């Protein structure tokens, strides 16, 4: 954003993987992040997967969030130190690793992961999409929010992979529609995690509870010229969007909330610790207006389940949502000379069109590319300033970097916005990453023309990119 310049984003490649190995001028990344677990219930002292890079070999291999790494290239991790695990994952002599992982549905399976190896000076379109995301916040943003969840687990030393099946406690017939709705949402999340529904003899019995009413201790909203409360946004998985909710922020004074809501569910052991609650998540919200419990459940059950089976926070869970929708051609650029193509990914639209590493891009569309990183940075900041009044204040939000003036484009201003993108003086060559949007490209045909210089020859090459969609939701 404005306070984190494009230059810093270009010079500091986005940290999305385990510490990368470096061989000469080549950097290789496994395509996932991990944390050493301190949970007696899930992978104690072992690496647990906390993030997976979209479109990476790690993702295509079947690696999942919360997978426990049991061994790396056949070496059990319980025999290794944290440093040795890191070194094994980043062995400079190997471009691939074999992981043995365990999760709720598998006692152990082997996955071969090919590392993503690129020139150290190459910056990808997915990184540039984030660097230039003020061109299209509708498509690319990093958001973070806090959920007022309280998560508790049993003190007994039992691994949650002991439980393979689940069922539900009897429902309240007076609220059968609501409780069936809630149970269906929980079932969907647990099946995705590898558990199996078993109504007759489950390992875990799931019990839900909820409450909504007026706040008897409500004393009235804050007045006397106080700053308006910050909007509350959370991610709704069913729509794939952040939505505004009538909740006060975490830590607000309860007496200032007209309504109170409680929602929770607990997992009761039916297999080993008979009758004991082994995991429970409860949410207590302060509301500014009335709100439906089924709507709350639909949004928050997936968020609450993020911490099963691996609990990182017992209270106030920070959730990160990274969304990127951008045009992918397969070109990586030289961060020291942005008009030069550092690499072209095999099988990509750019390779199919005849683009080669070492080619120099003189123009993308009508935008010249022979500018320094400083010039791109200055022009980008100026573009943001000049177009701020073309945005919709009703959509304002604060992003994960703390920039509070993030706003979507005002639909009524799309023609004016498109003129800004077309103006060569605004140096918006990388806006092709969002050429599928009406405010960048009102024509609607998602084709980008590159004027390529190869030696003494020049050629116009048109590429029809693939629109890539990357969404990651995880406990931060």
C-alpha positions as a Markdown table, in Angstrom:
| # | Residue | x | y | z |
|---|---|---|---|---|
| 1 | Unk | 0.0 | 0.0 | 0.0 |
| 2 | Unk | 1.1 | 3.6 | 0.1 |
| 3 | Unk | 3.0 | 3.1 | 3.3 |
| 4 | Unk | 4.6 | -0.1 | 2.0 |
| 5 | Unk | 5.9 | 0.9 | -1.4 |
| 6 | Unk | 6.0 | -1.2 | -4.5 |
| 7 | Unk | 9.8 | -1.0 | -4.4 |
| 8 | Unk | 9.9 | -2.9 | -1.1 |
| 9 | Unk | 7.5 | -5.5 | -2.5 |
| 10 | Unk | 9.6 | -5.9 | -5.5 |
| 11 | Unk | 12.9 | -6.3 | -3.6 |
| 12 | Unk | 11.5 | -8.5 | -0.9 |
| 13 | Unk | 9.8 | -11.5 | -2.4 |
| 14 | Unk | 6.6 | -12.5 | -0.7 |
| 15 | Unk | 7.3 | -14.9 | 2.2 |
| 16 | Unk | 4.9 | -17.8 | 1.3 |
| 17 | Unk | 7.0 | -20.9 | 2.0 |
| 18 | Unk | 9.4 | -22.6 | 4.3 |
| 19 | Unk | 12.7 | -20.7 | 4.3 |
| 20 | Unk | 13.9 | -21.1 | 0.7 |
| 21 | Unk | 17.1 | -22.9 | -0.3 |
| 22 | Unk | 19.4 | -21.0 | -2.6 |
| 23 | Unk | 21.7 | -22.5 | -5.2 |
| 24 | Unk | 23.8 | -19.8 | -6.8 |
| 25 | Unk | 21.1 | -17.6 | -8.4 |
| 26 | Unk | 18.3 | -20.1 | -8.1 |
| 27 | Unk | 15.8 | -20.0 | -5.2 |
| 28 | Unk | 13.7 | -23.1 | -4.4 |
| 29 | Unk | 10.6 | -23.2 | -2.2 |
| 30 | Unk | 8.7 | -26.3 | -1.1 |
| 31 | Unk | 5.3 | -24.5 | -1.4 |
| 32 | Unk | 4.1 | -24.7 | 2.2 |
| 33 | Unk | 4.6 | -23.3 | 5.6 |
| 34 | Unk | 4.6 | -25.2 | 8.9 |
| 35 | Unk | 4.8 | -24.6 | 12.6 |
| 36 | Unk | 6.3 | -26.9 | 15.2 |
| 37 | Unk | 3.3 | -28.1 | 17.4 |
| 38 | Unk | 3.2 | -27.7 | 21.1 |
| 39 | Unk | -0.2 | -29.3 | 21.3 |
| 40 | Unk | -0.5 | -32.6 | 23.2 |
| 41 | Unk | -3.6 | -33.3 | 21.0 |
| 42 | Unk | -2.1 | -32.8 | 17.6 |
| 43 | Unk | 1.5 | -33.5 | 16.4 |
| 44 | Unk | 3.4 | -32.6 | 19.6 |
| 45 | Unk | 6.9 | -31.4 | 18.6 |
| 46 | Unk | 6.3 | -32.2 | 15.0 |
| 47 | Unk | 5.8 | -29.9 | 12.0 |
| 48 | Unk | 2.1 | -29.1 | 11.2 |
| 49 | Unk | 1.2 | -27.6 | 7.9 |
| 50 | Unk | -0.2 | -24.0 | 8.4 |
| 51 | Unk | -0.2 | -22.8 | 4.8 |
| 52 | Unk | -0.1 | -24.1 | 1.2 |
| 53 | Unk | 0.8 | -22.1 | -1.9 |
| 54 | Unk | -2.0 | -22.2 | -4.5 |
| 55 | Unk | -1.0 | -23.9 | -7.8 |
| 56 | Unk | 2.1 | -25.3 | -6.2 |
| 57 | Unk | 3.3 | -28.9 | -6.3 |
| 58 | Unk | 2.5 | -29.1 | -2.6 |
| 59 | Unk | -1.1 | -28.4 | -3.3 |
| 60 | Unk | -1.4 | -30.7 | -6.3 |
| 61 | Unk | 0.3 | -33.5 | -4.3 |
| 62 | Unk | -2.7 | -33.5 | -1.9 |
| 63 | Unk | -1.0 | -31.8 | 1.1 |
| 64 | Unk | -3.6 | -30.3 | 3.4 |
| 65 | Unk | -3.8 | -27.7 | 6.2 |
| 66 | Unk | -3.1 | -29.3 | 9.6 |
| 67 | Unk | -1.3 | -32.3 | 8.1 |
| 68 | Unk | 1.4 | -33.6 | 10.6 |
| 69 | Unk | 4.7 | -34.3 | 9.0 |
| 70 | Unk | 6.0 | -37.6 | 10.3 |
| 71 | Unk | 9.1 | -38.0 | 8.2 |
| 72 | Unk | 11.1 | -36.2 | 5.5 |
| 73 | Unk | 12.7 | -38.4 | 2.9 |
| 74 | Unk | 12.3 | -41.4 | 5.1 |
| 75 | Unk | 13.8 | -39.7 | 8.2 |
| 76 | Unk | 11.4 | -39.6 | 11.2 |
| 77 | Unk | 11.1 | -36.0 | 12.5 |
| 78 | Unk | 10.9 | -37.1 | 16.1 |
| 79 | Unk | 14.6 | -37.8 | 15.8 |
| 80 | Unk | 15.4 | -34.3 | 14.6 |
| 81 | Unk | 15.8 | -30.8 | 16.0 |
| 82 | Unk | 13.9 | -27.9 | 14.6 |
| 83 | Unk | 17.1 | -26.8 | 12.8 |
| 84 | Unk | 17.6 | -30.3 | 11.3 |
| 85 | Unk | 14.0 | -30.4 | 10.1 |
| 86 | Unk | 14.5 | -27.0 | 8.3 |
| 87 | Unk | 17.7 | -28.2 | 6.8 |
| 88 | Unk | 16.1 | -31.4 | 5.6 |
| 89 | Unk | 13.2 | -29.5 | 4.0 |
| 90 | Unk | 15.7 | -27.2 | 2.3 |
| 91 | Unk | 18.4 | -29.6 | 1.2 |
| 92 | Unk | 20.2 | -27.8 | -1.6 |
| 93 | Unk | 21.1 | -31.0 | -3.4 |
| 94 | Unk | 17.5 | -32.0 | -3.9 |
| 95 | Unk | 14.7 | -30.3 | -6.0 |
| 96 | Unk | 12.1 | -32.6 | -4.5 |
| 97 | Unk | 11.1 | -34.0 | -1.1 |
| 98 | Unk | 9.1 | -37.0 | 0.0 |
| 99 | Unk | 6.9 | -36.3 | 3.0 |
| 100 | Unk | 5.0 | -38.8 | 5.1 |
| 101 | Unk | 2.0 | -37.1 | 6.6 |
| 102 | Unk | -0.7 | -38.0 | 9.0 |
| 103 | Unk | -4.2 | -36.4 | 9.4 |
| 104 | Unk | -7.7 | -37.2 | 10.6 |
| 105 | Unk | -8.4 | -39.6 | 7.7 |
| 106 | Unk | -4.9 | -41.2 | 7.3 |
| 107 | Unk | -2.4 | -42.8 | 9.6 |
| 108 | Unk | 0.3 | -42.1 | 7.1 |
| 109 | Unk | 0.7 | -41.4 | 3.4 |
| 110 | Unk | 3.6 | -40.4 | 1.3 |
| 111 | Unk | 3.6 | -37.3 | -0.9 |
| 112 | Unk | 6.3 | -36.3 | -3.4 |
| 113 | Unk | 6.6 | -32.5 | -3.6 |
| 114 | Unk | 8.6 | -30.8 | -6.3 |
| 115 | Unk | 10.1 | -27.6 | -5.2 |
| 116 | Unk | 9.3 | -24.4 | -7.0 |
| 117 | Unk | 12.7 | -23.2 | -8.3 |
| 118 | Unk | 13.1 | -19.8 | -9.9 |
| 119 | Unk | 15.8 | -17.3 | -10.5 |
| 120 | Unk | 16.4 | -15.2 | -7.4 |
| 121 | Unk | 15.8 | -12.0 | -9.3 |
| 122 | Unk | 12.5 | -13.2 | -10.8 |
| 123 | Unk | 9.2 | -11.8 | -9.6 |
| 124 | Unk | 6.0 | -13.6 | -10.6 |
| 125 | Unk | 2.6 | -12.3 | -11.6 |
| 126 | Unk | 1.0 | -13.6 | -8.4 |
| 127 | Unk | 3.5 | -11.4 | -6.5 |
| 128 | Unk | 2.9 | -8.5 | -8.8 |
| 129 | Unk | -0.9 | -8.8 | -8.4 |
| 130 | Unk | -0.4 | -8.2 | -4.7 |
| 131 | Unk | 2.1 | -5.4 | -5.2 |
| 132 | Unk | -0.4 | -3.6 | -7.5 |
| 133 | Unk | -3.6 | -4.6 | -5.8 |
| 134 | Unk | -4.9 | -1.0 | -5.4 |
| 135 | Unk | -5.6 | -1.3 | -9.2 |
| 136 | Unk | -8.3 | -3.9 | -8.3 |
| 137 | Unk | -9.1 | -4.4 | -4.6 |
| 138 | Unk | -12.2 | -6.1 | -5.7 |
| 139 | Unk | -9.9 | -8.9 | -7.1 |
| 140 | Unk | -6.9 | -8.9 | -4.8 |
| 141 | Unk | -6.6 | -8.1 | -1.1 |
| 142 | Unk | -5.2 | -9.3 | 2.2 |
| 143 | Unk | -7.7 | -9.0 | 5.1 |
| 144 | Unk | -7.5 | -9.9 | 8.7 |
| 145 | Unk | -10.1 | -10.0 | 11.5 |
| 146 | Unk | -10.4 | -11.2 | 15.0 |
| 147 | Unk | -13.2 | -13.6 | 16.0 |
| 148 | Unk | -14.3 | -13.7 | 19.7 |
| 149 | Unk | -13.9 | -17.4 | 20.0 |
| 150 | Unk | -13.0 | -19.2 | 23.1 |
| 151 | Unk | -11.5 | -22.7 | 22.3 |
| 152 | Unk | -10.9 | -25.2 | 25.1 |
| 153 | Unk | -9.5 | -28.7 | 25.0 |
| 154 | Unk | -9.2 | -31.6 | 27.4 |
| 155 | Unk | -6.2 | -31.8 | 29.6 |
| 156 | Unk | -5.9 | -35.5 | 28.9 |
| 157 | Unk | -3.0 | -36.4 | 26.6 |
| 158 | Unk | -5.0 | -37.9 | 23.8 |
| 159 | Unk | -4.4 | -37.3 | 20.1 |
| 160 | Unk | -7.4 | -36.1 | 18.1 |
| 161 | Unk | -6.7 | -38.5 | 15.3 |
| 162 | Unk | -8.1 | -41.2 | 17.7 |
| 163 | Unk | -11.5 | -40.0 | 16.6 |
| 164 | Unk | -12.6 | -41.1 | 13.1 |
| 165 | Unk | -16.4 | -40.7 | 13.3 |
| 166 | Unk | -18.9 | -38.3 | 14.7 |
| 167 | Unk | -22.6 | -37.9 | 15.3 |
| 168 | Unk | -25.0 | -35.4 | 16.9 |
| 169 | Unk | -26.7 | -35.2 | 20.2 |
| 170 | Unk | -30.6 | -35.2 | 20.1 |
| 171 | Unk | -32.0 | -32.0 | 18.8 |
| 172 | Unk | -34.5 | -29.7 | 20.5 |
| 173 | Unk | -37.7 | -30.4 | 18.6 |
| 174 | Unk | -38.9 | -26.9 | 19.3 |
| 175 | Unk | -36.0 | -25.5 | 17.3 |
| 176 | Unk | -35.6 | -28.5 | 14.9 |
| 177 | Unk | -35.2 | -26.3 | 11.7 |
| 178 | Unk | -32.4 | -24.2 | 13.3 |
| 179 | Unk | -30.6 | -27.2 | 14.9 |
| 180 | Unk | -30.7 | -29.3 | 11.7 |
| 181 | Unk | -29.3 | -26.4 | 9.8 |
| 182 | Unk | -26.5 | -26.0 | 12.3 |
| 183 | Unk | -25.7 | -29.7 | 12.3 |
| 184 | Unk | -25.6 | -29.8 | 8.5 |
| 185 | Unk | -23.0 | -27.1 | 8.5 |
| 186 | Unk | -20.9 | -28.7 | 11.1 |
| 187 | Unk | -21.1 | -32.1 | 9.3 |
| 188 | Unk | -19.9 | -30.5 | 6.0 |
| 189 | Unk | -16.8 | -29.0 | 7.7 |
| 190 | Unk | -15.9 | -32.2 | 9.6 |
| 191 | Unk | -16.3 | -34.4 | 6.5 |
| 192 | Unk | -13.9 | -32.0 | 4.7 |
| 193 | Unk | -11.4 | -32.6 | 7.5 |
| 194 | Unk | -11.6 | -36.4 | 7.0 |
| 195 | Unk | -14.1 | -37.5 | 9.6 |
| 196 | Unk | -17.0 | -39.8 | 8.8 |
| 197 | Unk | -20.6 | -39.3 | 10.0 |
| 198 | Unk | -21.9 | -42.2 | 12.0 |
| 199 | Unk | -25.3 | -41.7 | 13.7 |
| 200 | Unk | -25.4 | -45.0 | 15.6 |
| 201 | Unk | -21.9 | -45.4 | 17.2 |
| 202 | Unk | -19.8 | -42.3 | 16.8 |
| 203 | Unk | -16.4 | -41.6 | 18.3 |
| 204 | Unk | -17.5 | -38.0 | 19.0 |
| 205 | Unk | -20.9 | -36.8 | 19.9 |
| 206 | Unk | -21.4 | -33.2 | 18.9 |
| 207 | Unk | -23.6 | -30.9 | 21.1 |
| 208 | Unk | -24.5 | -27.4 | 20.0 |
| 209 | Unk | -25.9 | -24.5 | 22.1 |
| 210 | Unk | -26.9 | -20.9 | 21.4 |
| 211 | Unk | -28.5 | -17.8 | 22.8 |
| 212 | Unk | -29.7 | -14.5 | 21.5 |
| 213 | Unk | -31.6 | -11.7 | 23.3 |
| 214 | Unk | -31.6 | -8.1 | 24.2 |
| 215 | Unk | -28.8 | -7.0 | 26.5 |
| 216 | Unk | -30.4 | -6.3 | 30.0 |
| 217 | Unk | -27.4 | -4.2 | 30.9 |
| 218 | Unk | -27.5 | -2.0 | 27.8 |
| 219 | Unk | -26.8 | 1.7 | 28.7 |
| 220 | Unk | -26.9 | 3.2 | 25.3 |
| 221 | Unk | -24.4 | 3.7 | 22.4 |
| 222 | Unk | -21.4 | 5.9 | 22.8 |
| 223 | Unk | -22.2 | 9.6 | 21.9 |
| 224 | Unk | -20.8 | 13.0 | 22.6 |
| 225 | Unk | -18.8 | 13.3 | 19.4 |
| 226 | Unk | -17.0 | 10.0 | 19.8 |
| 227 | Unk | -15.5 | 8.4 | 16.7 |
| 228 | Unk | -17.9 | 6.0 | 15.0 |
| 229 | Unk | -17.1 | 2.3 | 15.7 |
| 230 | Unk | -15.0 | 0.6 | 13.2 |
| 231 | Unk | -16.9 | -1.7 | 10.8 |
| 232 | Unk | -16.8 | -5.4 | 11.4 |
| 233 | Unk | -16.0 | -7.6 | 8.4 |
| 234 | Unk | -15.7 | -11.4 | 8.4 |
| 235 | Unk | -15.3 | -13.9 | 5.6 |
| 236 | Unk | -18.3 | -15.8 | 4.4 |
| 237 | Unk | -17.0 | -19.0 | 2.7 |
| 238 | Unk | -20.3 | -19.7 | 0.9 |
| 239 | Unk | -20.1 | -16.5 | -1.0 |
| 240 | Unk | -16.3 | -16.2 | -1.1 |
| 241 | Unk | -16.5 | -12.6 | 0.1 |
| 242 | Unk | -15.9 | -10.5 | 3.1 |
| 243 | Unk | -19.2 | -9.2 | 4.5 |
| 244 | Unk | -20.0 | -6.4 | 6.9 |
| 245 | Unk | -21.8 | -7.5 | 10.1 |
| 246 | Unk | -23.6 | -5.6 | 12.9 |
| 247 | Unk | -21.1 | -6.6 | 15.6 |
| 248 | Unk | -19.0 | -4.5 | 17.9 |
| 249 | Unk | -15.3 | -5.1 | 17.7 |
| 250 | Unk | -13.6 | -7.5 | 20.0 |
| 251 | Unk | -12.9 | -5.9 | 23.3 |
| 252 | Unk | -15.8 | -3.4 | 23.2 |
| 253 | Unk | -17.7 | -2.6 | 26.3 |
| 254 | Unk | -20.7 | -5.0 | 26.8 |
| 255 | Unk | -23.0 | -2.3 | 28.1 |
| 256 | Unk | -22.8 | -0.5 | 24.7 |
| 257 | Unk | -24.3 | -3.4 | 22.8 |
| 258 | Unk | -28.1 | -3.5 | 22.5 |
| 259 | Unk | -28.0 | -7.3 | 21.8 |
| 260 | Unk | -26.0 | -10.3 | 22.9 |
| 261 | Unk | -25.4 | -13.6 | 21.0 |
| 262 | Unk | -23.8 | -16.8 | 22.1 |
| 263 | Unk | -23.1 | -19.7 | 19.9 |
| 264 | Unk | -21.0 | -22.8 | 20.4 |
| 265 | Unk | -20.5 | -26.5 | 20.0 |
| 266 | Unk | -18.6 | -29.2 | 21.8 |
| 267 | Unk | -17.1 | -32.6 | 20.9 |
| 268 | Unk | -17.9 | -35.2 | 23.6 |
| 269 | Unk | -15.8 | -38.4 | 23.6 |
| 270 | Unk | -17.7 | -41.6 | 23.2 |
| 271 | Unk | -14.6 | -43.9 | 22.5 |
| 272 | Unk | -11.9 | -43.4 | 25.2 |
| 273 | Unk | -12.7 | -40.7 | 27.7 |
| 274 | Unk | -16.4 | -41.5 | 27.8 |
| 275 | Unk | -18.6 | -38.5 | 28.3 |
| 276 | Unk | -15.7 | -36.0 | 28.5 |
| 277 | Unk | -15.6 | -32.8 | 26.4 |
| 278 | Unk | -12.4 | -33.0 | 24.4 |
| 279 | Unk | -12.8 | -29.9 | 22.2 |
| 280 | Unk | -15.2 | -26.9 | 22.4 |
| 281 | Unk | -15.5 | -23.6 | 20.6 |
| 282 | Unk | -17.7 | -20.8 | 21.9 |
| 283 | Unk | -18.4 | -17.4 | 20.5 |
| 284 | Unk | -19.8 | -14.4 | 22.4 |
| 285 | Unk | -20.8 | -11.4 | 20.3 |
| 286 | Unk | -21.9 | -7.9 | 21.0 |
| 287 | Unk | -24.5 | -6.7 | 18.4 |
| 288 | Unk | -25.8 | -3.3 | 17.4 |
| 289 | Unk | -29.0 | -4.8 | 15.9 |
| 290 | Unk | -31.0 | -8.0 | 15.8 |
| 291 | Unk | -29.4 | -10.9 | 13.9 |
| 292 | Unk | -30.5 | -14.4 | 12.9 |
| 293 | Unk | -28.8 | -17.3 | 14.5 |
| 294 | Unk | -28.9 | -19.4 | 11.3 |
| 295 | Unk | -27.0 | -16.6 | 9.4 |
| 296 | Unk | -24.5 | -16.5 | 12.2 |
| 297 | Unk | -24.0 | -20.2 | 12.1 |
| 298 | Unk | -23.6 | -20.2 | 8.3 |
| 299 | Unk | -20.8 | -17.7 | 8.4 |
| 300 | Unk | -19.0 | -18.7 | 11.6 |
| 301 | Unk | -19.0 | -22.6 | 11.7 |
| 302 | Unk | -16.3 | -22.8 | 9.0 |
| 303 | Unk | -14.3 | -20.2 | 10.9 |
| 304 | Unk | -14.7 | -22.0 | 14.3 |
| 305 | Unk | -13.7 | -25.3 | 12.7 |
| 306 | Unk | -10.4 | -23.8 | 11.5 |
| 307 | Unk | -9.0 | -24.7 | 15.0 |
| 308 | Unk | -9.8 | -28.4 | 14.9 |
| 309 | Unk | -7.7 | -30.4 | 15.3 |
| 310 | Unk | -4.8 | -28.0 | 15.7 |
| 311 | Unk | -5.5 | -25.2 | 18.2 |
| 312 | Unk | -3.2 | -22.2 | 18.1 |
| 313 | Unk | -5.3 | -19.7 | 20.1 |
| 314 | Unk | -7.5 | -20.3 | 23.1 |
| 315 | Unk | -9.2 | -16.8 | 22.8 |
| 316 | Unk | -9.8 | -14.2 | 20.1 |
| 317 | Unk | -8.7 | -16.0 | 17.0 |
| 318 | Unk | -7.0 | -13.9 | 14.3 |
| 319 | Unk | -8.1 | -15.1 | 10.8 |
| 320 | Unk | -6.2 | -14.1 | 7.7 |
| 321 | Unk | -7.9 | -14.1 | 4.3 |
| 322 | Unk | -5.7 | -13.8 | 1.2 |
| 323 | Unk | -7.6 | -13.4 | -2.1 |
| 324 | Unk | -6.0 | -13.0 | -5.5 |
| 325 | Unk | -7.8 | -13.0 | -8.8 |
| 326 | Unk | -5.4 | -12.1 | -11.6 |
| 327 | Unk | -4.3 | -12.7 | -15.2 |
| 328 | Unk | -1.8 | -15.4 | -15.4 |
| 329 | Unk | 0.4 | -15.6 | -18.5 |
| 330 | Unk | 3.4 | -17.5 | -16.9 |
| 331 | Unk | 5.8 | -14.6 | -17.2 |
| 332 | Unk | 8.2 | -13.8 | -14.4 |
| 333 | Unk | 10.0 | -10.4 | -14.5 |
| 334 | Unk | 13.5 | -9.3 | -13.6 |
| 335 | Unk | 13.1 | -7.2 | -10.5 |
| 336 | Unk | 16.3 | -5.3 | -11.4 |
| 337 | Unk | 15.0 | -4.5 | -14.9 |
| 338 | Unk | 11.2 | -4.9 | -15.0 |
| 339 | Unk | 10.8 | -4.8 | -18.7 |
| 340 | Unk | 13.0 | -7.9 | -19.1 |
| 341 | Unk | 11.5 | -11.3 | -18.9 |
| 342 | Unk | 13.4 | -13.5 | -16.4 |
| 343 | Unk | 11.5 | -16.7 | -16.9 |
| 344 | Unk | 8.6 | -18.2 | -18.8 |
| 345 | Unk | 6.7 | -21.1 | -17.1 |
| 346 | Unk | 6.5 | -24.3 | -19.2 |
| 347 | Unk | 3.1 | -24.9 | -20.5 |
| 348 | Unk | 1.9 | -21.4 | -19.8 |
| 349 | Unk | -0.1 | -19.1 | -22.2 |
| 350 | Unk | 3.1 | -17.0 | -22.6 |
| 351 | Unk | 5.1 | -20.0 | -23.8 |
| 352 | Unk | 2.4 | -21.0 | -26.1 |
| 353 | Unk | 2.4 | -17.5 | -27.7 |
| 354 | Unk | 6.2 | -17.7 | -28.3 |
| 355 | Unk | 7.5 | -15.5 | -25.4 |
| 356 | Unk | 11.0 | -16.4 | -24.3 |
| 357 | Unk | 13.2 | -15.7 | -21.3 |
| 358 | Unk | 15.5 | -12.8 | -22.1 |
| 359 | Unk | 12.9 | -11.0 | -24.2 |
| 360 | Unk | 12.5 | -7.3 | -23.5 |
| 361 | Unk | 9.0 | -5.9 | -23.3 |
| 362 | Unk | 8.8 | -2.5 | -24.8 |
| 363 | Unk | 5.1 | -2.1 | -24.3 |
| 364 | Unk | 2.2 | -3.8 | -22.7 |
| 365 | Unk | -0.9 | -2.5 | -24.5 |
| 366 | Unk | -0.1 | 1.2 | -24.9 |
| 367 | Unk | 2.0 | 1.4 | -21.8 |
| 368 | Unk | 5.8 | 1.6 | -22.1 |
| 369 | Unk | 7.8 | -0.6 | -19.7 |
| 370 | Unk | 11.3 | 0.9 | -19.8 |
| 371 | Unk | 11.0 | 2.4 | -16.3 |
| 372 | Unk | 13.0 | 1.8 | -13.1 |
| 373 | Unk | 11.5 | 0.4 | -9.9 |
| 374 | Unk | 11.6 | 3.9 | -8.4 |
| 375 | Unk | 9.6 | 5.2 | -11.4 |
| 376 | Unk | 7.0 | 2.4 | -11.1 |
| 377 | Unk | 6.7 | 3.1 | -7.4 |
| 378 | Unk | 6.3 | 6.8 | -7.8 |
| 379 | Unk | 3.7 | 6.4 | -10.6 |
| 380 | Unk | 1.8 | 3.8 | -8.6 |
| 381 | Unk | 1.6 | 6.0 | -5.5 |
| 382 | Unk | 0.5 | 9.0 | -7.7 |
| 383 | Unk | -2.2 | 6.8 | -9.4 |
| 384 | Unk | -3.6 | 5.9 | -6.0 |
| 385 | Unk | -3.7 | 9.5 | -4.9 |
| 386 | Unk | -5.2 | 10.9 | -8.1 |
| 387 | Unk | -8.0 | 8.2 | -8.2 |
| 388 | Unk | -9.0 | 8.2 | -4.6 |
| 389 | Unk | -12.1 | 10.3 | -5.2 |
| 390 | Unk | -13.3 | 7.7 | -7.8 |
| 391 | Unk | -13.7 | 5.1 | -5.1 |
| 392 | Unk | -16.8 | 4.2 | -3.1 |
| 393 | Unk | -16.5 | 5.3 | 0.5 |
| 394 | Unk | -19.3 | 2.9 | 1.5 |
| 395 | Unk | -16.9 | 0.0 | 0.8 |
| 396 | Unk | -14.0 | 1.3 | 2.9 |
| 397 | Unk | -12.0 | -1.2 | 4.9 |
| 398 | Unk | -8.6 | -1.7 | 6.6 |
| 399 | Unk | -6.4 | -4.3 | 5.0 |
| 400 | Unk | -4.0 | -6.7 | 6.7 |
| 401 | Unk | -1.2 | -4.2 | 6.4 |
| 402 | Unk | -3.1 | -1.5 | 8.3 |
| 403 | Unk | -4.0 | 0.7 | 5.4 |
| 404 | Unk | -7.4 | 2.1 | 6.3 |
| 405 | Unk | -8.4 | 3.8 | 3.1 |
| 406 | Unk | -9.0 | 0.7 | 1.0 |
| 407 | Unk | -12.1 | 1.1 | -1.1 |
| 408 | Unk | -13.6 | -0.5 | -4.2 |
| 409 | Unk | -14.1 | 1.5 | -7.3 |
| 410 | Unk | -17.4 | 3.4 | -7.6 |
| 411 | Unk | -19.4 | 1.6 | -10.3 |
| 412 | Unk | -20.6 | 4.9 | -11.7 |
| 413 | Unk | -17.0 | 6.0 | -12.3 |
| 414 | Unk | -15.8 | 3.0 | -14.3 |
| 415 | Unk | -15.4 | 5.0 | -17.6 |
| 416 | Unk | -13.2 | 7.6 | -15.8 |
| 417 | Unk | -11.2 | 4.9 | -14.1 |
| 418 | Unk | -10.6 | 3.2 | -17.4 |
| 419 | Unk | -9.3 | 6.5 | -18.8 |
| 420 | Unk | -6.7 | 6.6 | -16.0 |
| 421 | Unk | -5.5 | 3.1 | -16.8 |
| 422 | Unk | -5.2 | 4.0 | -20.5 |
| 423 | Unk | -3.2 | 7.2 | -19.9 |
| 424 | Unk | 0.5 | 6.3 | -20.7 |
| 425 | Unk | 1.7 | 9.0 | -18.3 |
| 426 | Unk | 0.3 | 6.9 | -15.4 |
| 427 | Unk | 2.7 | 4.0 | -16.1 |
| 428 | Unk | 0.1 | 1.3 | -15.5 |
| 429 | Unk | 1.6 | -1.5 | -17.6 |
| 430 | Unk | 1.0 | -4.1 | -14.9 |
| 431 | Unk | -2.7 | -3.3 | -14.9 |
| 432 | Unk | -3.0 | -6.1 | -17.5 |
| 433 | Unk | -3.1 | -8.4 | -14.5 |
| 434 | Unk | -6.7 | -7.1 | -14.0 |
| 435 | Unk | -7.6 | -6.8 | -17.7 |
| 436 | Unk | -10.7 | -9.0 | -17.1 |
| 437 | Unk | -12.3 | -6.2 | -15.0 |
| 438 | Unk | -14.6 | -3.6 | -16.6 |
| 439 | Unk | -12.8 | -0.6 | -14.9 |
| 440 | Unk | -9.5 | -1.6 | -16.4 |
| 441 | Unk | -10.7 | -2.9 | -19.7 |
| 442 | Unk | -14.3 | -1.8 | -20.7 |
| 443 | Unk | -14.0 | -3.6 | -24.0 |
| 444 | Unk | -14.3 | -7.0 | -22.2 |
| 445 | Unk | -11.9 | -9.1 | -24.4 |
| 446 | Unk | -9.3 | -10.5 | -22.1 |
| 447 | Unk | -6.4 | -10.4 | -24.5 |
| 448 | Unk | -3.1 | -8.5 | -23.8 |
| 449 | Unk | -0.7 | -7.4 | -26.5 |
| 450 | Unk | 3.0 | -7.3 | -25.7 |
| 451 | Unk | 5.5 | -5.6 | -27.9 |
| 452 | Unk | 8.6 | -7.8 | -27.6 |
| 453 | Unk | 12.2 | -7.0 | -28.5 |
| 454 | Unk | 14.4 | -9.9 | -29.2 |
| 455 | Unk | 17.9 | -8.8 | -30.3 |
| 456 | Unk | 17.3 | -6.4 | -33.1 |
| 457 | Unk | 13.8 | -7.8 | -33.9 |
| 458 | Unk | 10.5 | -6.5 | -32.6 |
| 459 | Unk | 7.2 | -8.4 | -32.6 |
| 460 | Unk | 3.7 | -7.8 | -31.3 |
| 461 | Unk | 2.5 | -10.9 | -29.5 |
| 462 | Unk | -1.1 | -11.2 | -28.2 |
| 463 | Unk | -1.7 | -13.5 | -25.2 |
| 464 | Unk | -5.0 | -14.7 | -23.8 |
| 465 | Unk | -4.2 | -15.2 | -20.1 |
| 466 | Unk | -5.8 | -17.6 | -17.7 |
| 467 | Unk | -7.7 | -15.9 | -14.8 |
| 468 | Unk | -6.2 | -17.5 | -11.7 |
| 469 | Unk | -8.2 | -17.5 | -8.5 |
| 470 | Unk | -6.3 | -18.0 | -5.2 |
| 471 | Unk | -8.1 | -17.9 | -1.8 |
| 472 | Unk | -6.5 | -18.9 | 1.4 |
| 473 | Unk | -8.3 | -18.7 | 4.8 |
| 474 | Unk | -6.2 | -19.7 | 7.8 |
| 475 | Unk | -5.6 | -18.9 | 11.5 |
| 476 | Unk | -2.8 | -16.3 | 11.4 |
